[in-house]
Amino acid sequence: MSGIPIQSLSPARQRGAVYRRRLQRDLLWLLALKFAALGVLWLLFFSAVHQPAVDASAASRQLAVAGSTP
């Protein structure tokens, strides 16, 4: 196995590889930041804490529908 020559990359290809690795790292950080922001927004506005309790009589009063409850 030691007889196999190792080919080095040209300087232009090395720069391209470095650029792609940096771009990939930056995109992964941005995606992580985006998912974190979406999670915070969901917690602030759409989580179960912010959902009001609604029963049938309250819903019928709000919609002005005659309820079938005695």
Buried (B, 14 or more C-beta within 10 A) or exposed (E): EEEEEEEEEEEEEEEEEEEEEEEEEEEEEEEEEEEEEEEEEEEEEEEEEEEEEEEEEEEBEEEEEEEEEE
